Amino acid sequence: MYDIKISYVPQRMALIARRTVTPETIGEVIQAAFAELMAHVDSGAACGAEETLVMFPRDLAAPGEHEIRVAVTIADGVPGEGIELDELPGCQVVKTVHEGPYAATADGWAAIEEWMDEHDLEPALDYWEVYVNSPAEPDQADAVTELLVPLP
């Protein structure tokens, strides 16, 4: 059972790596992009790294290629090769928390979509997954992932 609510996320600065994925390659592409972003942060190009997240289209599970944005929020920084500096919008979101392996987040997303249908809500932007603990950690049994759908 998922506890679903409307919440607010503040505007914040982020380093973003845009990548093209298929449903089959998403895991390895996200891990590689996070490694690039964290190496960039660790090189001194950014300070105040906070959240790691992925922004992706609603139809990500559909066959074919999809653009995703892998990001780390920061206090300040500079872009790098293949890494953009941008602001994530402050907005209201539909939010829940998924505990357990990333592959099982589909259950949380299904619960959010059902809840949004019941409340006549439509998403404004891509879906967001915020990784409370590092997505690079090998043991996903203890993973905690915030699932967010920005609202208009």
BELNORTA-V745975 format. One record per residue. N is the residue number from 1. RES is the residue in one small letter. PHI is phi in radians with two decimals (999 if undefined). PSI is psi in radians with two decimals (999 if undefined). D_LAST is the distance of its C-alpha to the last C-alpha in Angstrom with 1 decimal. Layout:
{{N	RES	PHI	PSI	D_LAST} {N	RES	PHI	PSI	D_LAST}}
//
This chain:
{{1	m	999	2.31	26.0} {2	y	-1.86	2.38	22.6} {3	d	-1.55	1.94	21.3} {4	i	-1.95	2.34	17.5} {5	k	-2.62	2.92	15.4} {6	i	-1.65	2.32	12.2} {7	s	-2.38	3.13	12.9} {8	y	-2.20	2.36	12.0} {9	v	-1.99	2.36	13.0} {10	p	-1.35	2.79	14.4} {11	q	-1.14	2.45	14.5} {12	r	-2.70	2.75	17.6} {13	m	-1.48	2.57	19.9} {14	a	-2.57	2.64	20.8} {15	l	-1.63	2.31	23.4} {16	i	-2.26	2.32	22.1} {17	a	-1.98	2.01	24.2} {18	r	-1.47	2.33	23.0} {19	r	-2.42	2.69	24.9} {20	t	-1.84	2.28	25.5} {21	v	-2.33	2.87	26.2} {22	t	-2.05	2.91	27.3} {23	p	-0.98	-0.50	27.0} {24	e	-1.38	-0.46	30.6} {25	t	-1.82	-0.05	30.2} {26	i	-1.01	-0.76	27.0} {27	g	-1.05	-0.87	28.8} {28	e	-1.20	-0.61	31.3} {29	v	-1.17	-0.75	29.0} {30	i	-1.09	-0.80	26.7} {31	q	-1.05	-0.76	29.9} {32	a	-1.13	-0.71	31.4} {33	a	-1.16	-0.72	28.3} {34	f	-1.10	-0.68	28.1} {35	a	-1.07	-0.75	31.9} {36	e	-1.09	-0.81	31.4} {37	l	-1.08	-0.78	28.7} {38	m	-1.22	-0.59	30.8} {39	a	-1.12	-0.68	34.0} {40	h	-1.11	-0.79	32.3} {41	v	-1.08	-0.83	31.3} {42	d	-1.13	-0.38	34.9} {43	s	-1.30	-0.10	36.5} {44	g	1.70	0.10	35.4} {45	a	-1.37	-0.13	32.7} {46	a	-2.66	2.74	30.1} {47	c	-2.36	2.77	30.4} {48	g	1.25	0.62	28.5} {49	a	-1.06	2.33	27.1} {50	e	-2.17	-1.41	24.9} {51	e	-1.75	2.58	22.5} {52	t	-1.94	2.38	22.8} {53	l	-2.65	2.84	20.0} {54	v	-2.22	2.36	19.2} {55	m	-1.97	2.24	16.1} {56	f	-2.55	2.76	16.6} {57	p	-1.23	2.70	15.6} {58	r	-1.00	-0.57	15.1} {59	d	-1.67	0.55	18.5} {60	l	-0.98	-0.55	20.4} {61	a	-1.35	-0.18	23.3} {62	a	-1.20	2.59	24.0} {63	p	-1.02	2.68	27.2} {64	g	1.86	-3.03	27.3} {65	e	-1.65	2.54	25.9} {66	h	-2.41	2.51	22.4} {67	e	-1.56	2.32	21.1} {68	i	-2.14	2.84	20.0} {69	r	-2.17	2.10	19.6} {70	v	-1.75	2.30	21.8} {71	a	-2.49	2.74	21.3} {72	v	-2.30	2.22	23.0} {73	t	-1.36	2.54	21.6} {74	i	-2.45	2.87	24.3} {75	a	-1.44	-0.67	25.5} {76	d	-2.84	2.67	27.0} {77	g	3.06	-3.11	28.3} {78	v	-2.26	2.64	29.1} {79	p	-1.23	2.99	28.2} {80	g	-2.52	-3.06	30.9} {81	e	-1.11	2.07	31.9} {82	g	1.32	0.15	29.1} {83	i	-2.24	2.12	26.9} {84	e	-1.69	2.71	24.3} {85	l	-1.92	2.18	23.2} {86	d	-2.65	2.96	19.6} {87	e	-1.82	2.37	17.0} {88	l	-1.53	2.38	14.2} {89	p	-1.23	2.58	11.1} {90	g	-1.39	2.35	10.9} {91	c	-2.89	2.88	7.8} {92	q	-1.37	2.53	7.7} {93	v	-2.39	2.65	8.9} {94	v	-1.52	2.29	11.0} {95	k	-2.39	2.49	14.3} {96	t	-2.57	3.00	17.9} {97	v	-2.10	2.29	21.0} {98	h	-1.87	2.28	23.4} {99	e	-2.00	2.19	27.0} {100	g	2.20	-2.99	29.3} {101	p	-1.00	2.54	29.6} {102	y	-1.06	-0.58	26.7} {103	a	-1.09	-0.37	27.9} {104	a	-1.64	0.08	27.1} {105	t	-1.12	-0.31	23.4} {106	a	-0.98	-0.58	22.9} {107	d	-1.11	-0.74	23.8} {108	g	-1.15	-0.73	20.9} {109	w	-1.12	-0.69	18.4} {110	a	-1.11	-0.70	20.0} {111	a	-1.13	-0.73	19.7} {112	i	-1.10	-0.81	16.0} {113	e	-1.09	-0.70	15.5} {114	e	-1.09	-0.78	17.9} {115	w	-1.08	-0.75	16.3} {116	m	-1.14	-0.69	12.9} {117	d	-1.06	-0.76	15.0} {118	e	-1.10	-0.49	16.9} {119	h	-1.84	0.21	14.0} {120	d	0.90	0.84	12.4} {121	l	-1.94	2.50	9.1} {122	e	-2.11	2.51	7.8} {123	p	-1.25	2.62	6.8} {124	a	-1.70	-0.58	4.7} {125	l	-2.34	-3.07	8.0} {126	d	-1.01	2.76	11.5} {127	y	-1.31	2.65	12.7} {128	w	-2.19	2.40	14.5} {129	e	-2.03	2.14	18.0} {130	v	-1.86	2.17	19.4} {131	y	-1.62	1.88	23.2} {132	v	-1.18	-0.70	24.7} {133	n	-1.98	2.82	28.1} {134	s	-1.03	2.27	29.0} {135	p	-1.20	-0.15	28.2} {136	a	-1.51	-0.21	31.6} {137	e	-1.18	2.33	33.6} {138	p	-1.20	-0.52	35.7} {139	d	-1.55	1.74	35.6} {140	q	-1.49	-0.09	32.2} {141	a	-1.04	-0.55	33.5} {142	d	-1.76	0.21	32.3} {143	a	-1.13	2.47	29.0} {144	v	-2.19	2.13	26.0} {145	t	-2.26	2.18	22.5} {146	e	-1.48	2.27	19.2} {147	l	-1.85	2.13	16.7} {148	l	-2.23	2.41	13.0} {149	v	-2.15	1.88	10.0} {150	p	-1.08	2.46	6.9} {151	l	-1.87	2.73	3.8} {152	p	-1.16	999	0.0}}
//
